[in-house]
Amino acid sequence: MINIYKMEIDVSKEGHITNTYIVSDGNKAIIIDPASDSERIINYIKENNLDVEYIVITHSHADHIGALEQVQKYTNAKVIVHKLDMKALLFEAENYSDMFNIKKQNIDLKDLILVEDGYRFKLNELSFEVIHTPGHTAGSICLYEEKNKVLFTGDTIFCDTYGRCDLYKGNFNDMLNSLKKLFERFSDIMIYSGHGENVNINIAKKKIKLLVAVKGYSI
């Protein structure tokens, strides 16, 4: 049975809130985007006696990976990241770490699982699929759990808008294609985004299609 714990973390200590998700089935768990505050994340793991098998990075911006090193070392979990966002994860490409005062995360390459669209993995009875959704970054992904019909969207889709495309390796045309890909495939599922509230994708879809139409595009 799926349990989704949403941890809202103030990354910059100035009101920039990123959602970290701890998703479990029994005592097995994954962590999605360990934003910062590793102590808080690790305490939750301890208190709930969780065995974390994977840490999933929806994209490698600093506000989504600030606690990665410490959490990975504590859990010994494998880190799943799209291959196009690997360099940013390793601080070899722009990830806006200075903006959020995030120090370099020292992750051993042997602990990385570099993935592409369609990669699948299981956690007890849960089944996850990686969906490549470039636009916010080149290697942005969403993570779909098919048994419970939930989609973790990172900074691709929020409850009422889509992710910005003007940062390093962002691309508006890629974002349009990613939005179309998601909207054509999914309806009436819950989305859990990197910032803000959870929402049914049908609600987000209406708002996002309107925003895109205002720019003169359709998806």
Number of C-alpha atoms within 10 A of each C-alpha: 10 16 12 15 14 16 17 16 22 16 23 15 9 8 9 13 18 25 26 25 25 22 19 21 16 16 13 17 25 22 25 25 27 29 28 26 16 18 12 13 21 18 11 15 20 11 8 11 13 19 17 23 18 23 26 25 28 31 32 28 26 29 28 26 28 25 24 27 18 20 23 24 14 13 16 15 20 18 23 20 24 26 16 19 24 22 13 20 26 17 18 10 14 17 25 17 17 11 10 17 13 19 14 17 16 14 16 12 11 8 15 18 17 15 20 16 14 12 15 15 13 11 19 14 11 18 14 18 18 25 25 21 30 26 28 28 29 21 25 29 31 27 25 19 18 13 12 13 13 19 24 23 25 28 25 27 28 23 21 17 18 23 19 16 18 12 14 15 16 19 17 15 12 17 24 19 15 24 22 16 15 19 16 10 8 14 14 12 15 19 25 27 24 28 20 14 13 16 17 16 23 17 14 20 24 12 15 20 20 15 16 15 12 10 8 8 11 12 16
